[in-house]
Amino acid sequence: MAVITISRPYGSGGDEVATRVCEMLGYRYFDKTLMAQIASETSLSDSEIVDFSEDDYKVRSFLDLLFGASTPRTVAQVRSWTEDATGARVPGLKLLDENQAIALVQGIIEASYEQGDMVIVGRGGQAILKDKPGVLHVRIEAPRKVRARRVQDQQNISPAAALELVTQRDKASADYLKRFYDIEWSDPTLYHLVINTGQWTPEAAAHLIVNAVGYMHSRPTGTIALVLTDITNPFFMTVARGVEDTAGKQGFSVLFCNTDESENKETEYLNVLLQQQVKGVLLVPAGPSTESISLLQKHRVPVVVLDRRVPDARVDTVRCDSEQAAYQLVRHLLDLGHERIAVLSGPRVASTAVDRVAGYRRAMAEAGLGDTAELAYYGEFSRGSGYYMTQEVLATTPRPTALFATNNFIAIGAVRALREARLRAPEDISMVVFDDLPASLVMEPFFTTATQPAYEMGHKAVELLLTRLAGEGPAEPQEIVLPTEVIVRKSSGPVKGTAR
């Protein structure tokens, strides 16, 4: 499975080359008909498809740039459908501006990448799919005078008119990519292959591209490893699914290792993985030490850290902002009137525990409740630890009115302790939780939670790892921070005895 993007100046013959590549490989040509099909399959659009490419873009005039550069221009009036009070679909009209049209095209191109076996000509494909594995970026070039002669012959116009048309189209394409994707159209670093059709025929150029695709498919695949701290946790189970699905599409198998939050077990696993010559490692580190990362880097095995930070290591990382999400959860409790809020944390050495307690303390300090040391409890990210920490909390006087569980397993243990004490949430004590439980495990979601995009985390980590295996990407370590979402449910409510 591969995707080919082709960038081509006007008159270079790029469209003909793309058509020949599709015929030779049996790939689909990305056009408006295919866009509509993909949008329908992926529920990306409930309106008529607009194909807004550089071919449709008009360079802004001097007056536009002077007086209206910040105002997106309307590019299309399309049919759309809404539902009336009875649920019936009602046709209507919708105006799309440049930015809306670009967003629609970008979403469809990203969905096309997931399907594969496709040639995308223009439309910023080289920018949209820049860091995606399994994509070949091609630029078809030819000297401007050569292109002008071709346009002159094709359209039966004068040499001067042909040269002017080529110049205008080049300017429009360059402006389109700079305006919407902030890239320089002719930057050679955007492409794996640049072909001059002033020297090569369209058929020869197509053969060069087909050969390059064959090289991509012949690149070694193999096995990567995912090293987790607790493979039974639903969050990591979903991460693992994202890893396995993404790696499998690229021909890689995945070995799963479970360290039980033990740095010793982590080291043992990594030594075994090195003996088995895995191609790369996705690591959820059990602690803050850089030793595991240094071991892998010493053996030139690419590594991406997942979920957590290792502050002193130069390493690629994919995670969420635990500190900010924890802050938002505690702010929610403070807004409900709670002041005595206990935090039930995982190990002090885990960066996620450190960050979530830091977010808790920031929120409390902002509310003038900064002396919270007595309300911070540390244990393991486990049900048993959540149970025992909650028992400690319930034995304090005055008892906290709310609990912040820093992961879902701690929350499950806390609920057990509350039930044994015949206490209910939120009637007797409110609860908020970091990490959600999958819908498959609960009949009705209960916890107010900060949920992380676990599947996407696994997906992004594999993409980054495969980029490193291909010898691509920036030299500096990359950090991808994914958004979290706070979802308010039934487990949190106002302090008992107050009305809100």
Wavefront OBJ file of the C-alpha trace (Angstrom):
o trace
v 0.000 0.000 0.000
v 1.383 3.412 -0.996
v 0.242 6.929 -1.781
v 1.979 9.122 -4.345
v 1.699 12.913 -4.318
v 2.683 14.731 -7.500
v 3.403 18.446 -7.595
v 3.591 19.859 -11.115
v 3.968 23.329 -12.623
v 1.604 24.209 -15.437
v 2.749 22.710 -18.727
v 5.156 20.194 -17.151
v 3.076 17.175 -18.201
v 2.517 16.118 -14.591
v -1.108 15.144 -15.126
v -0.180 12.845 -17.988
v 2.590 11.294 -15.896
v 0.127 10.724 -13.033
v -2.360 9.044 -15.370
v 0.333 6.692 -16.671
v 1.439 5.839 -13.118
v -2.157 4.946 -12.203
v -2.407 2.678 -15.245
v 0.903 0.943 -14.482
v 0.256 0.390 -10.764
v -3.514 0.018 -10.802
v -3.797 2.992 -8.453
v -6.749 5.387 -8.281
v -6.448 8.963 -9.528
v -7.547 11.472 -6.894
v -10.190 13.584 -8.637
v -13.510 15.163 -7.665
v -15.459 11.941 -8.212
v -13.142 10.001 -5.911
v -13.199 12.848 -3.376
v -16.988 12.615 -3.169
v -16.828 8.839 -2.716
v -14.246 9.034 0.088
v -16.094 11.874 1.826
v -19.289 9.803 1.764
v -17.534 6.684 3.101
v -15.910 8.579 5.961
v -18.827 10.953 6.767
v -16.565 13.936 6.254
v -19.112 16.092 4.498
v -22.867 16.513 4.335
v -22.640 18.912 1.388
v -21.656 18.886 -2.243
v -17.912 18.376 -2.580
v -15.773 21.368 -3.543
v -12.378 20.663 -5.092
v -10.368 23.794 -4.249
v -6.869 23.231 -5.617
v -4.082 25.530 -6.777
v -5.635 25.329 -10.241
v -8.720 27.132 -8.881
v -6.813 29.655 -6.784
v -6.501 33.245 -7.934
v -3.615 35.362 -6.674
v -4.853 38.226 -4.538
v -4.530 41.634 -6.104
v -2.554 44.461 -4.563
v -5.767 46.012 -3.205
v -6.855 42.662 -1.726
v -3.543 42.358 0.079
v -3.702 45.983 1.215
v -7.289 46.058 2.497
v -8.672 42.519 2.788
v -5.883 39.980 3.296
v -7.390 38.754 6.554
v -10.831 38.096 5.050
v -11.249 34.648 3.434
v -12.901 34.867 0.048
v -16.010 32.868 -0.804
v -15.050 30.223 -3.350
v -18.243 28.210 -3.824
v -21.961 27.958 -3.236
v -22.853 24.315 -2.637
v -25.883 22.254 -1.846
v -26.160 21.002 1.733
v -28.728 19.203 3.865
v -30.097 19.800 7.322
v -32.806 18.109 9.365
v -36.112 19.752 10.198
v -38.145 19.217 13.391
v -39.478 15.908 12.076
v -36.006 14.591 11.223
v -36.553 14.908 7.466
v -33.596 16.023 5.338
v -34.084 19.496 3.894
v -31.943 20.765 1.004
v -30.316 24.157 1.274
v -27.401 26.266 0.111
v -24.111 26.852 1.890
v -21.312 29.303 1.119
v -17.754 28.039 1.519
v -14.791 30.365 1.915
v -11.189 29.500 1.074
v -10.299 28.201 4.529
v -13.401 25.990 4.757
v -12.717 24.554 1.314
v -9.078 23.887 2.201
v -10.110 22.146 5.440
v -12.518 19.929 3.493
v -9.898 18.980 0.891
v -7.326 18.330 3.633
v -9.685 16.013 5.520
v -10.450 14.022 2.380
v -6.760 13.689 1.489
v -5.994 12.413 4.998
v -8.827 9.884 4.673
v -7.460 8.879 1.252
v -4.095 8.141 2.828
v -5.736 5.559 5.080
v -7.118 3.789 1.984
v -3.823 3.848 0.071
v -3.006 2.920 -3.543
v -3.731 6.392 -4.836
v -2.076 9.208 -6.817
v -2.838 12.725 -5.535
v -1.949 15.507 -7.971
v -1.531 18.976 -6.461
v -3.872 20.222 -3.691
v -1.004 20.515 -1.201
v -0.631 16.752 -0.843
v 3.104 17.096 -0.220
v 2.337 19.307 2.803
v -0.718 17.475 4.153
v 1.007 14.071 4.061
v 4.505 15.379 4.691
v 5.439 13.109 7.609
v 3.259 10.108 6.772
v 5.063 6.791 6.216
v 4.449 4.990 2.950
v 4.048 8.187 0.913
v 6.212 9.043 -2.109
v 6.388 12.776 -2.832
v 7.246 13.614 -6.452
v 7.789 16.916 -8.231
v 7.513 17.038 -12.016
v 9.556 19.910 -13.407
v 10.509 21.436 -16.763
v 12.139 24.747 -17.750
v 9.604 27.566 -18.081
v 10.342 28.105 -21.780
v 9.796 24.399 -22.482
v 6.480 24.503 -20.659
v 5.450 27.665 -22.498
v 6.111 25.987 -25.862
v 3.905 23.046 -24.833
v 1.088 25.367 -23.740
v 1.444 27.311 -26.987
v 1.025 24.124 -29.042
v -1.839 22.783 -26.900
v -3.877 25.991 -26.856
v -2.784 27.487 -30.189
v -1.815 30.834 -28.683
v 1.121 33.151 -29.227
v 4.513 32.507 -27.562
v 4.140 35.653 -25.439
v 0.638 34.686 -24.298
v 1.793 31.161 -23.455
v 4.744 32.418 -21.411
v 2.501 34.881 -19.550
v -0.034 32.130 -18.777
v 2.677 29.801 -17.431
v 4.112 32.632 -15.306
v 0.702 33.504 -13.836
v -0.112 29.877 -13.038
v 3.285 29.381 -11.380
v 2.668 32.432 -9.211
v -0.815 31.236 -8.260
v 0.420 27.772 -7.271
v 3.295 29.182 -5.212
v 0.948 31.660 -3.495
v -1.645 28.921 -2.777
v 0.879 26.658 -1.018
v 2.492 29.514 0.873
v -0.855 30.965 1.982
v -2.534 27.780 3.130
v 0.365 25.449 4.022
v 3.293 27.838 4.593
v 5.644 25.936 2.280
v 7.788 27.040 -0.633
v 6.439 25.301 -3.728
v 9.837 24.587 -5.292
v 11.637 23.537 -2.073
v 13.390 20.279 -3.094
v 13.423 18.971 0.496
v 9.646 18.424 0.239
v 10.107 15.697 -2.367
v 11.691 12.269 -2.590
v 11.968 12.467 -6.365
v 12.265 15.432 -8.766
v 11.892 14.644 -12.494
v 12.645 17.053 -15.328
v 10.209 16.326 -18.175
v 12.282 18.612 -20.344
v 14.696 15.653 -20.426
v 12.380 12.688 -19.774
v 9.245 11.672 -21.655
v 6.027 11.217 -19.636
v 6.325 7.455 -20.065
v 9.929 7.427 -18.810
v 8.979 9.682 -15.891
v 6.155 7.299 -14.966
v 8.612 4.368 -14.979
v 10.934 6.281 -12.621
v 8.048 6.797 -10.182
v 6.926 3.164 -10.405
v 10.504 2.031 -9.694
v 10.659 4.344 -6.672
v 7.416 2.850 -5.332
v 8.935 -0.602 -5.768
v 11.923 0.526 -3.723
v 9.599 1.759 -0.961
v 7.897 -1.630 -0.798
v 11.252 -3.404 -0.704
v 12.461 -1.481 2.324
v 12.929 -3.865 5.240
v 10.030 -4.364 7.606
v 10.120 -6.609 10.616
v 9.234 -6.393 14.280
v 8.885 -3.457 16.648
v 8.248 -3.677 20.381
v 5.767 -1.919 22.643
v 6.944 -1.866 26.262
v 4.103 -0.954 28.651
v 3.953 -0.483 32.396
v 0.566 -2.198 32.818
v -0.888 -4.023 29.840
v -4.131 -4.751 31.737
v -5.020 -1.055 31.984
v -7.764 -0.192 29.443
v -5.887 2.983 28.479
v -2.792 1.032 27.464
v -4.913 -1.649 25.805
v -6.294 1.059 23.503
v -2.808 2.471 22.916
v -1.682 -1.028 21.960
v -4.527 -1.338 19.460
v -3.462 1.912 17.804
v 0.117 0.664 17.649
v -0.788 -2.734 16.215
v -3.209 -1.391 13.600
v -0.793 1.248 12.321
v 2.271 -1.000 12.344
v 0.395 -3.830 10.612
v -0.573 -1.573 7.706
v 3.120 -0.933 7.105
v 4.119 -4.600 7.299
v 5.458 -4.616 10.863
v 4.521 -7.023 13.629
v 4.500 -5.949 17.280
v 5.930 -7.593 20.398
v 4.203 -6.587 23.647
v 6.087 -6.391 26.954
v 4.691 -5.596 30.425
v 7.017 -4.168 33.092
v 4.566 -3.780 36.017
v 6.126 -0.335 36.684
v 9.471 -2.059 37.406
v 12.657 -0.495 36.016
v 14.472 -3.814 36.532
v 11.932 -5.698 34.409
v 12.150 -2.909 31.832
v 15.916 -3.407 31.513
v 15.526 -7.179 31.257
v 12.972 -6.853 28.471
v 15.085 -4.374 26.521
v 18.104 -6.687 26.611
v 15.954 -9.515 25.255
v 14.563 -7.244 22.542
v 18.060 -6.219 21.509
v 19.037 -9.895 21.222
v 15.994 -10.450 18.997
v 17.071 -7.469 16.852
v 13.780 -5.604 16.863
v 13.720 -2.676 14.464
v 12.479 -0.131 17.000
v 10.934 0.287 20.453
v 7.934 2.214 21.751
v 8.546 2.691 25.478
v 6.357 3.738 28.395
v 9.181 4.217 30.920
v 8.734 2.894 34.425
v 10.804 5.706 35.911
v 12.713 8.921 35.179
v 16.052 7.230 34.470
v 17.622 7.699 31.038
v 19.386 4.311 31.165
v 16.854 2.413 29.045
v 16.835 5.070 26.359
v 20.622 5.289 26.362
v 20.838 1.499 26.013
v 18.656 1.507 22.912
v 20.385 4.524 21.391
v 23.788 2.943 22.022
v 22.678 -0.002 19.842
v 21.216 2.398 17.230
v 17.671 1.180 17.814
v 15.124 3.986 17.283
v 12.959 4.625 20.337
v 9.840 6.709 20.932
v 8.649 7.410 24.472
v 4.900 7.138 24.998
v 2.595 8.784 27.561
v 5.379 9.947 29.876
v 8.347 12.306 29.899
v 12.010 11.547 30.517
v 13.261 15.106 31.169
v 17.001 14.470 30.768
v 16.793 12.317 27.611
v 17.037 13.452 23.990
v 14.287 11.263 22.622
v 11.125 11.456 20.509
v 7.995 11.631 22.677
v 4.237 11.307 22.129
v 2.112 12.260 25.144
v -0.705 14.403 26.474
v -0.420 17.459 28.714
v -1.136 15.768 32.035
v -0.471 18.876 34.107
v -2.996 21.037 32.256
v -5.684 18.339 32.181
v -5.282 17.721 35.922
v -5.530 21.462 36.515
v -8.823 21.571 34.590
v -10.286 18.667 36.574
v -9.438 20.260 39.909
v -10.724 23.645 38.717
v -14.021 21.890 37.998
v -14.193 20.710 41.624
v -13.238 24.143 42.939
v -15.973 25.722 40.824
v -18.442 23.344 42.514
v -17.411 24.765 45.898
v -14.973 22.057 47.051
v -11.940 23.157 49.065
v -10.707 19.992 50.754
v -9.757 17.936 47.713
v -7.528 14.876 48.095
v -5.362 13.665 45.227
v -4.712 9.920 44.857
v -1.506 9.599 42.855
v 0.669 6.938 41.289
v 4.411 6.511 41.953
v 6.418 9.633 42.724
v 8.947 8.616 40.029
v 6.388 8.454 37.202
v 6.281 11.692 35.209
v 2.521 11.361 34.742
v 2.075 11.270 38.516
v 4.403 14.254 38.949
v 2.582 16.261 36.274
v -0.927 15.458 37.521
v -0.079 16.376 41.113
v 1.529 19.578 39.791
v -1.709 20.456 37.966
v -3.674 19.752 41.150
v -1.387 21.988 43.208
v -1.501 24.820 40.643
v -5.305 24.870 40.739
v -5.369 24.751 44.534
v -2.763 27.524 44.828
v -4.728 29.774 42.468
v -7.765 29.281 44.722
v -5.751 30.315 47.797
v -5.566 26.709 49.036
v -1.867 26.167 48.461
v -1.037 24.131 51.583
v -2.106 20.764 50.140
v 0.744 18.445 51.186
v -1.448 16.644 53.717
v -4.045 15.892 51.015
v -1.643 14.318 48.486
v -1.407 10.516 48.659
v 1.088 8.447 46.671
v 0.911 4.781 45.755
v 0.743 2.766 42.543
v -1.428 3.141 39.442
v -3.495 0.167 40.603
v -6.899 -0.739 42.028
v -5.394 -2.003 45.279
v -3.486 1.221 45.788
v -6.583 3.286 45.059
v -8.488 1.262 47.654
v -5.915 1.711 50.439
v -5.271 5.410 49.718
v -9.014 6.095 49.858
v -9.269 4.315 53.193
v -6.567 6.677 54.493
v -8.452 9.666 53.137
v -11.705 8.596 54.806
v -9.918 8.273 58.150
v -8.845 11.945 58.165
v -10.678 14.733 59.985
v -12.167 16.811 58.555
v -12.801 14.437 55.677
v -12.167 15.791 52.153
v -15.302 16.509 50.159
v -13.772 15.445 46.839
v -11.228 13.001 45.395
v -9.001 13.383 42.343
v -7.895 9.913 41.155
v -4.930 10.257 38.819
v -5.799 7.179 36.762
v -8.757 4.899 36.101
v -7.495 1.901 38.106
v -6.978 4.092 41.184
v -10.565 5.312 40.706
v -11.953 1.761 40.616
v -10.190 0.969 43.904
v -11.458 4.215 45.400
v -15.070 3.364 44.516
v -14.698 0.015 46.267
v -13.480 1.760 49.446
v -16.353 4.256 49.272
v -18.929 1.478 48.908
v -17.523 -0.390 51.895
v -17.834 2.855 53.882
v -21.406 3.209 52.582
v -20.569 6.479 50.884
v -21.871 7.509 47.479
v -20.482 9.734 44.749
v -21.331 12.510 44.350
v -23.926 12.675 47.170
v -21.346 12.130 49.941
v -18.038 12.763 48.171
v -17.298 13.924 44.620
v -14.802 12.227 42.317
v -12.910 13.215 39.177
v -10.631 10.831 37.306
v -7.734 11.027 34.879
v -8.302 8.539 31.984
v -11.643 7.170 30.919
v -12.884 3.596 30.806
v -13.816 2.199 27.366
v -17.526 2.000 26.616
v -17.144 -1.753 26.201
v -16.340 -2.069 29.926
v -19.149 0.024 31.397
v -22.859 0.088 30.663
v -23.184 3.788 31.542
v -20.174 6.123 31.860
v -20.083 7.524 35.392
v -16.797 9.302 36.103
v -16.109 12.944 35.377
v -12.857 12.461 33.540
v -9.967 13.889 31.571
v -9.847 11.538 28.610
v -6.777 11.019 26.443
v -6.808 9.993 22.751
v -5.187 6.640 23.496
v -5.618 5.102 20.032
v -4.228 8.211 18.353
v -1.285 8.185 20.752
v -0.347 4.688 19.595
v -0.943 5.646 15.958
v 1.222 8.784 16.133
v 4.009 6.962 17.972
v 4.271 4.311 15.255
v 4.257 6.965 12.517
v 7.119 8.757 14.264
v 9.052 5.532 14.805
v 8.677 4.472 11.162
v 9.845 7.905 10.053
v 13.023 7.349 12.062
v 13.447 3.835 10.636
v 13.255 5.332 7.136
v 16.007 7.788 8.032
v 13.619 10.714 7.581
v 12.335 13.586 9.688
v 14.131 16.376 11.588
v 17.408 15.578 13.323
v 16.195 17.070 16.607
v 13.962 14.943 18.888
v 10.267 15.532 18.267
v 7.615 15.973 20.962
v 3.986 15.481 19.964
v 1.546 16.684 22.642
v -2.014 15.516 21.998
v -5.107 17.257 23.395
v -7.156 15.935 26.297
v -10.864 16.467 26.876
v -12.622 16.996 30.211
v -16.012 15.259 30.247
v -18.355 16.121 33.133
v -20.544 13.229 34.245
v -22.363 12.045 37.383
v -19.450 11.467 39.780
v -18.937 15.161 40.598
v -21.370 17.565 42.185
v -21.605 20.550 44.560
v -20.395 20.320 48.112
v -23.043 18.648 50.253
v -25.410 21.211 51.695
v -24.877 23.821 48.985
v -27.115 24.641 46.025
v -25.619 25.396 42.639
l 1 2 3 4 5 6 7 8 9 10 11 12 13 14 15 16 17 18 19 20 21 22 23 24 25 26 27 28 29 30 31 32 33 34 35 36 37 38 39 40 41 42 43 44 45 46 47 48 49 50 51 52 53 54 55 56 57 58 59 60 61 62 63 64 65 66 67 68 69 70 71 72 73 74 75 76 77 78 79 80 81 82 83 84 85 86 87 88 89 90 91 92 93 94 95 96 97 98 99 100 101 102 103 104 105 106 107 108 109 110 111 112 113 114 115 116 117 118 119 120 121 122 123 124 125 126 127 128 129 130 131 132 133 134 135 136 137 138 139 140 141 142 143 144 145 146 147 148 149 150 151 152 153 154 155 156 157 158 159 160 161 162 163 164 165 166 167 168 169 170 171 172 173 174 175 176 177 178 179 180 181 182 183 184 185 186 187 188 189 190 191 192 193 194 195 196 197 198 199 200 201 202 203 204 205 206 207 208 209 210 211 212 213 214 215 216 217 218 219 220 221 222 223 224 225 226 227 228 229 230 231 232 233 234 235 236 237 238 239 240 241 242 243 244 245 246 247 248 249 250 251 252 253 254 255 256 257 258 259 260 261 262 263 264 265 266 267 268 269 270 271 272 273 274 275 276 277 278 279 280 281 282 283 284 285 286 287 288 289 290 291 292 293 294 295 296 297 298 299 300 301 302 303 304 305 306 307 308 309 310 311 312 313 314 315 316 317 318 319 320 321 322 323 324 325 326 327 328 329 330 331 332 333 334 335 336 337 338 339 340 341 342 343 344 345 346 347 348 349 350 351 352 353 354 355 356 357 358 359 360 361 362 363 364 365 366 367 368 369 370 371 372 373 374 375 376 377 378 379 380 381 382 383 384 385 386 387 388 389 390 391 392 393 394 395 396 397 398 399 400 401 402 403 404 405 406 407 408 409 410 411 412 413 414 415 416 417 418 419 420 421 422 423 424 425 426 427 428 429 430 431 432 433 434 435 436 437 438 439 440 441 442 443 444 445 446 447 448 449 450 451 452 453 454 455 456 457 458 459 460 461 462 463 464 465 466 467 468 469 470 471 472 473 474 475 476 477 478 479 480 481 482 483 484 485 486 487 488 489 490 491 492 493 494 495 496 497 498 499 500
